[in-house]
Amino acid sequence: MKKSILAVAIAGALLAHTSIHAVEQAPPSQAVSPAPAAPVKSSFITTIAEAAHELTDAMGQQHDMAKQLEIYSKFEFSPAMRLKLKDIFGTERPFPVQRINGPKGQVTYAAKMKAHGYLDENATAFSWADLDVKSVVSKGGTVVDTSGTWPLLSIVGATVSCTIEKSSMDFKHTRAKNGLWYGAGGLKTGSVVMRAVTPGTAGAKEIFRVEGFATGASTTLHGKLVDLSSGVSIKNIVFGDDRVERVNLGVRMVNMPAQAMADLDRDLRHAHGSGLAPDAQAEVVLTTMKTFGKNALAAGASVVIDDISASYHGNTASIKGRVDFDKVVDADFSAPIELIKKLIARFEVRLPVAMVNDVSRMMAAKQVDPTTPDVAGQIDVSAKNIAGLVIGKLVNEGFAVMEKGELRSTIEIKGGKLTFNGKVVALPGMPDGDLVQVYQRRQLQPAATPAAAPVQQ
């Protein structure tokens, strides 16, 4: 349970509220096209952000989770903030942390945000069930085990609503001698459902549903090196009568130098507490991240894609791969072209032909007028044409090969060259697959000339 726990507890509310606001404010033509969302005017969001800021200030430079819990258990918001919180949550301390009796030799903290509801000034209604969180801290303060449950969060706007059900979290961390916390944990949600009300109709219609969402991360220390793992899995994404099944994302960063990570943690905390202007602080953070990147690559850090996959009608498309740099030295960081030459990446992509056919049929069904005579036959013809074009382009142009009912491709970057299945495939701006030449050409291009200001009449 970290110093931003109040913000984390309602992160789902903020994200869902922003999405709802964006959909409601967008014209019909923008409802299906990405567009910048209008600024959200909400006392709910503003108050939460201000409360989190007060809590962050109270923590100061303290990053020890056990000590953060003790600080939070005694923390009081400012008088003005307590009034705002009471208006929204019905209490001046919406998420109090209290020490309770626990196992011998351990300190236990419990926190609860009680069920409540709030109507924002923009007519968005928030309601939620009890949020319960418990943290057990070892006698020496080096192990923190946190778990929590949140059965329901509902956000209802004028035309769009979101319901998040059966959420839970479980984290266990151990502090090492270098001061960093290592461990694993994750968040789970039973379902996230978005609904919309069409003007002139009764009731709300489901837009999409996410079932069985889970995300997790772990940090593991191996001697002087650290592995960072993160993953997301979704059982189903349901939209109308169709669905995408078993969505997975698993990525690791391996062989990260532990000392460099400790230095990064220390320097970032110092930058955030420096009192510098935002621009100056951002510059310090950028420099700190660059230094860490150099140390990590020099130590042999790699990115491993264990699994990026999704299934549709029982067929699964997947990507696996790895990104490395070959024998990086300090001088390489002064010449990006040298880093490009030393980049080694390999990705294996598999796409079932059956999935291409299924997606093509779905696209064809949307394109063919349902009143057309022999509509089923027309959809069949259109689906075959779409699938044929896609498969033909991928195979004939060398992007993939056909093997055992799958389109397979091995994408590699080595020595500054990009290849598909061992062959150079012409791409826009890169007919010979040479990344070094692309970089050199861009370096030689003249800088864009700013447009002249309009003449005032």
C-alpha positions in Angstrom: 0.0 0.0 0.0 1.9 3.0 -1.2 1.6 6.7 -0.6 -0.7 7.1 -3.6 -3.2 4.5 -2.3 -6.1 6.9 -2.3 -5.6 7.7 -6.0 -5.1 4.0 -6.8 -8.3 3.0 -5.0 -10.5 5.1 -7.4 -8.3 4.9 -10.5 -11.0 2.9 -12.2 -13.5 5.6 -11.5 -11.3 8.3 -13.0 -10.5 6.3 -16.1 -14.1 5.3 -16.7 -15.4 8.8 -16.0 -13.0 10.3 -18.5 -14.1 7.8 -21.1 -17.7 8.4 -20.5 -17.2 12.2 -20.7 -15.3 11.8 -24.0 -18.0 9.7 -25.6 -20.8 12.0 -24.5 -19.0 15.1 -25.7 -18.0 13.7 -29.1 -20.1 14.4 -32.2 -21.6 11.2 -33.8 -18.8 11.2 -36.5 -16.2 11.1 -33.7 -17.8 8.3 -31.7 -15.9 5.7 -33.7 -12.7 7.7 -34.5 -10.0 8.6 -32.0 -10.1 12.3 -31.1 -8.8 14.4 -28.3 -11.2 14.3 -25.4 -12.6 17.6 -24.0 -11.2 18.6 -20.6 -13.2 16.9 -17.9 -14.8 19.3 -15.4 -15.5 17.3 -12.3 -15.3 18.2 -8.6 -15.0 14.4 -8.0 -11.7 14.1 -10.0 -10.4 17.5 -8.9 -10.9 16.6 -5.2 -9.3 13.2 -5.5 -6.2 14.7 -7.3 -5.9 17.4 -4.6 -6.3 14.9 -1.8 -3.6 12.6 -3.4 -1.3 15.7 -3.6 -1.7 16.4 0.1 -1.0 12.8 1.0 2.1 12.8 -1.3 3.4 16.0 0.5 2.9 14.3 3.8 5.0 11.4 2.8 7.9 13.7 1.8 10.9 11.6 0.7 9.8 8.5 2.6 9.6 5.5 0.2 9.7 2.7 2.7 6.2 1.1 2.4 6.0 0.1 6.1 6.8 3.6 7.2 4.4 5.1 4.7 1.6 3.0 6.3 2.5 4.4 9.7 2.5 8.0 8.4 -0.9 7.5 6.7 -2.5 6.0 9.8 -1.9 9.3 11.6 -2.4 11.6 8.6 -5.2 14.3 8.6 -6.2 16.2 5.5 -6.4 20.0 5.6 -9.6 21.6 6.9 -10.6 22.7 3.4 -9.9 19.3 2.0 -11.9 17.6 4.7 -15.0 19.6 3.7 -14.6 18.6 0.1 -14.1 14.9 1.0 -17.1 14.9 3.2 -19.3 16.3 0.4 -18.2 13.5 -1.9 -17.7 10.5 0.3 -19.9 11.4 3.3 -16.8 11.5 5.6 -13.8 13.6 6.1 -11.5 10.5 6.0 -12.8 8.4 3.1 -10.1 5.8 3.2 -8.6 5.8 6.8 -5.8 3.4 7.6 -5.8 2.0 11.1 -3.6 -0.4 13.1 -5.5 -3.5 14.2 -4.6 -6.7 16.1 -2.8 -9.2 13.9 -0.4 -12.2 14.1 2.2 -12.0 16.8 5.4 -10.2 15.7 3.6 -8.4 12.8 1.8 -5.1 12.4 -1.5 -5.1 10.6 -3.2 -2.1 9.0 -6.8 -2.1 7.7 -8.4 0.5 5.5 -12.0 0.8 4.3 -13.8 3.1 2.0 -17.5 2.7 2.8 -20.2 2.3 0.3 -21.6 5.7 -0.9 -22.8 7.6 -3.9 -22.2 11.1 -5.4 -23.8 13.1 -8.1 -21.2 15.3 -9.9 -22.0 18.8 -11.2 -21.9 17.5 -14.8 -24.8 15.0 -13.9 -22.5 12.0 -13.6 -23.5 9.7 -10.8 -20.9 7.7 -8.9 -21.7 4.8 -6.6 -19.6 2.0 -5.0 -19.6 -0.8 -2.6 -17.3 -1.1 0.4 -13.6 -1.1 -0.6 -11.6 -3.1 1.9 -7.7 -3.3 2.1 -5.5 -5.0 4.6 -1.7 -4.8 4.9 0.4 -7.1 7.1 3.9 -5.8 7.9 6.7 -8.0 9.3 8.3 -7.2 12.7 11.4 -5.7 11.0 9.3 -3.8 8.4 11.0 -5.6 5.5 8.0 -7.6 4.3 4.6 -6.1 3.3 1.7 -8.2 2.2 -1.4 -6.3 1.0 -4.7 -7.6 -0.2 -8.0 -6.0 -1.0 -11.5 -6.3 -2.5 -13.9 -4.0 -4.2 -17.2 -5.6 -5.3 -18.7 -2.8 -7.3 -18.1 0.6 -8.9 -20.7 2.2 -11.0 -20.5 5.4 -13.1 -23.6 6.6 -14.9 -23.5 9.6 -17.3 -26.3 11.1 -19.3 -25.8 8.8 -22.3 -23.0 6.4 -21.3 -22.4 4.3 -18.2 -19.7 2.0 -16.9 -19.9 -0.8 -14.3 -16.8 -2.5 -12.8 -17.5 -5.6 -10.7 -15.6 -8.0 -8.5 -12.2 -6.3 -8.3 -9.4 -7.5 -6.0 -5.7 -7.0 -5.5 -2.9 -9.0 -3.9 0.7 -7.8 -3.4 3.7 -9.1 -1.5 7.0 -7.1 -1.3 10.3 -7.5 0.4 12.8 -4.8 1.0 16.4 -5.6 0.0 19.6 -4.1 1.5 19.8 -1.6 -1.3 16.5 -0.1 -0.2 14.5 -1.3 -3.2 11.3 -3.4 -2.8 11.1 -6.7 -4.7 8.1 -8.9 -5.1 5.0 -9.6 -7.1 1.3 -8.8 -7.2 -1.6 -8.0 -9.3 -5.2 -6.7 -9.8 -8.2 -8.7 -11.0 -11.6 -7.6 -12.2 -14.6 -9.8 -12.9 -16.1 -7.6 -15.5 -16.1 -4.1 -17.0 -19.2 -3.2 -18.9 -19.8 0.0 -21.0 -23.4 0.8 -22.0 -24.9 3.7 -24.0 -28.4 5.2 -24.3 -29.5 6.0 -27.8 -31.8 9.2 -27.9 -35.4 8.2 -28.4 -35.0 4.7 -27.2 -35.7 3.1 -23.8 -33.0 1.6 -21.7 -29.2 1.3 -22.2 -27.5 -0.9 -24.8 -24.3 -2.7 -24.0 -21.3 -1.3 -26.1 -18.8 -3.8 -25.0 -17.9 -6.1 -22.1 -14.5 -7.1 -20.7 -14.6 -10.4 -18.7 -11.9 -11.8 -16.5 -9.4 -9.0 -16.6 -6.1 -9.5 -14.7 -2.8 -7.6 -14.6 0.3 -8.4 -12.6 3.9 -7.5 -12.2 6.9 -8.8 -10.4 10.5 -7.6 -9.6 13.0 -10.4 -8.9 16.6 -9.9 -7.7 19.2 -12.3 -9.0 22.5 -11.4 -7.4 23.4 -8.0 -8.9 20.8 -8.2 -11.6 17.0 -7.6 -11.6 14.2 -9.0 -13.8 11.0 -7.0 -14.3 7.9 -8.9 -15.5 4.5 -7.6 -16.4 1.4 -9.1 -17.9 -2.2 -8.7 -18.8 -4.8 -11.3 -19.5 -8.4 -11.1 -20.5 -10.8 -14.0 -20.7 -13.3 -12.4 -23.1 -13.9 -9.1 -24.8 -17.5 -9.1 -25.9 -18.9 -6.7 -28.5 -22.4 -7.3 -29.7 -22.8 -11.0 -30.8 -19.1 -11.5 -31.3 -16.1 -11.8 -29.0 -12.3 -11.9 -28.8 -11.1 -14.7 -26.4 -8.0 -15.2 -24.3 -6.1 -12.0 -24.8 -2.6 -12.2 -23.3 0.3 -9.8 -22.9 3.5 -11.0 -21.2 6.7 -8.9 -21.3 9.9 -9.1 -19.3 12.9 -6.8 -18.9 15.8 -9.0 -17.8 19.4 -8.4 -16.6 18.7 -4.9 -15.3 21.6 -3.8 -13.0 20.3 -3.6 -9.4 22.6 -0.8 -8.4 21.5 1.3 -11.4 17.9 0.7 -10.4 18.6 1.8 -6.8 20.4 4.9 -8.2 17.4 5.6 -10.4 15.0 5.3 -7.6 17.0 7.7 -5.4 17.6 10.3 -8.2 13.9 10.3 -9.2 12.8 10.8 -5.6 15.3 13.6 -5.3 14.1 15.3 -8.5 10.4 15.1 -7.5 11.2 16.7 -4.1 13.7 19.3 -5.4 11.2 22.1 -5.6 12.4 22.9 -9.2 10.0 24.4 -11.8 8.1 21.7 -13.8 10.3 22.2 -16.9 13.5 22.0 -15.0 12.3 19.0 -13.1 11.4 17.2 -16.4 14.9 17.9 -17.7 16.5 16.4 -14.6 14.2 13.3 -14.9 15.1 12.9 -18.6 18.8 13.0 -17.9 18.4 10.5 -15.1 16.5 8.1 -17.3 19.1 8.4 -20.0 21.9 7.6 -17.5 19.9 4.6 -16.3 19.3 3.4 -19.9 23.1 3.5 -20.6 23.9 1.5 -17.5 21.2 -1.0 -18.3 22.2 -1.6 -21.9 25.9 -1.8 -20.9 25.0 -4.5 -18.4 23.3 -6.5 -21.1 19.6 -5.8 -20.4 17.1 -7.3 -22.8 13.4 -7.1 -23.5 11.6 -10.5 -23.9 8.1 -10.8 -25.3 6.9 -14.1 -23.8 3.5 -13.9 -25.3 1.3 -11.4 -27.1 -1.8 -13.3 -28.3 -5.5 -13.3 -28.8 -8.0 -15.8 -30.0 -11.1 -15.4 -32.2 -13.5 -18.3 -32.8 -11.0 -20.7 -31.2 -8.0 -19.6 -33.4 -5.1 -17.9 -31.9 -2.7 -15.2 -33.4 0.5 -14.7 -31.5 3.8 -12.8 -31.3 6.9 -13.9 -29.4 10.3 -12.3 -29.5 13.3 -10.7 -27.9 15.3 -7.4 -28.2 19.0 -7.2 -27.4 22.0 -5.0 -28.1 25.3 -6.6 -29.0 28.4 -5.5 -26.9 27.4 -1.9 -26.2 30.2 0.4 -25.1 30.0 4.0 -23.7 31.0 5.6 -27.1 27.9 4.1 -28.8 25.6 6.4 -26.8 27.2 9.4 -28.5 26.3 8.0 -31.9 22.7 6.6 -32.2 23.7 5.1 -35.5 26.1 2.7 -33.7 23.2 1.6 -31.4 21.1 0.9 -34.5 23.9 -1.3 -35.9 24.1 -3.2 -32.6 20.4 -3.8 -32.2 19.4 -7.4 -32.4 15.7 -8.2 -32.5 13.7 -11.3 -33.5 10.0 -11.7 -33.5 8.0 -14.8 -34.5 4.4 -14.0 -35.7 1.7 -16.6 -36.3 -1.7 -15.8 -37.8 -4.1 -18.7 -38.5 -5.7 -18.6 -42.0 -9.0 -19.5 -40.3 -8.8 -16.3 -38.3 -8.2 -14.3 -41.5 -11.3 -15.9 -43.0 -13.4 -15.3 -39.9 -12.4 -11.6 -39.7 -13.0 -11.2 -43.4 -16.5 -12.6 -43.1 -17.2 -10.2 -40.2 -16.0 -7.2 -42.4 -18.0 -8.5 -45.4 -21.2 -8.7 -43.3 -20.9 -5.1 -42.4 -20.3 -4.0 -46.0 -23.1 -6.0 -47.8 -26.5 -4.4 -47.7 -28.8 -6.8 -45.7 -31.6 -6.2 -48.1 -29.5 -7.4 -51.1 -31.0 -10.6 -52.7 -29.0 -13.7 -51.7 -27.3 -11.7 -49.0 -25.6 -14.9 -47.6 -24.1 -15.6 -50.9 -22.9 -12.1 -51.4 -21.3 -12.1 -48.0 -19.5 -15.4 -48.9 -18.1 -13.9 -52.1 -17.0 -10.6 -50.4 -15.4 -12.5 -47.5 -13.4 -14.7 -49.9 -12.2 -11.7 -51.9 -11.1 -9.8 -48.7 -9.3 -12.9 -47.3 -7.7 -13.6 -50.7 -6.3 -10.0 -51.0 -4.9 -10.1 -47.5 -3.3 -13.6 -47.7 -2.1 -12.9 -51.2 -0.4 -9.7 -50.3 1.3 -11.1 -47.2 2.6 -14.3 -49.0 3.4 -12.9 -52.5 5.3 -9.9 -51.2 7.3 -12.0 -48.8 5.9 -10.8 -45.5 4.8 -14.3 -44.5 4.9 -18.0 -45.5 2.0 -20.5 -45.4 2.6 -23.4 -43.2 0.2 -25.9 -41.5 -2.8 -23.6 -41.9 -1.0 -20.5 -40.6 0.6 -17.4 -42.0 4.0 -17.4 -40.3 6.7 -14.7 -40.3 10.1 -14.3 -38.6 10.9 -10.6 -38.4 14.6 -9.8 -37.6 16.7 -6.7 -37.1 20.4 -7.3 -37.2 23.4 -5.3 -38.3 21.0 -2.4 -39.1 19.0 -4.6 -41.6 15.3 -5.5 -41.3 14.2 -8.8 -42.8 11.1 -10.9 -43.0 11.7 -14.7 -43.2 15.4 -14.0 -44.0 14.4 -11.7 -47.0 14.5 -8.0 -47.5 11.0 -6.8 -48.1 10.4 -3.3 -49.6 8.7 -0.9 -47.2 7.7 2.7 -47.8 10.9 4.8 -47.3 13.0 1.7 -46.9 13.2 -0.4 -50.1 16.4 -2.2 -49.1 15.5 -2.9 -45.4 18.5 -0.8 -44.3 17.7 1.1 -41.0 21.1 2.8 -41.0 20.4 4.4 -44.3 17.0 5.6 -43.2 18.5 7.2 -40.1 21.2 8.8 -42.2 18.7 10.2 -44.7 16.6 11.7 -42.0 19.7 13.4 -40.4 20.5 15.0 -43.8 17.0 16.3 -44.3 16.7 20.1 -43.8 14.8 21.3 -40.8 11.2 22.3 -41.4 10.7 26.0 -41.9 8.0 27.4 -39.6 5.0 28.7 -41.5 4.9 32.5 -41.8 2.5 34.3 -39.5 -0.7 35.7 -41.3 -0.4 39.3 -42.2 -2.6 41.5 -40.1 -4.9 43.8 -42.2 
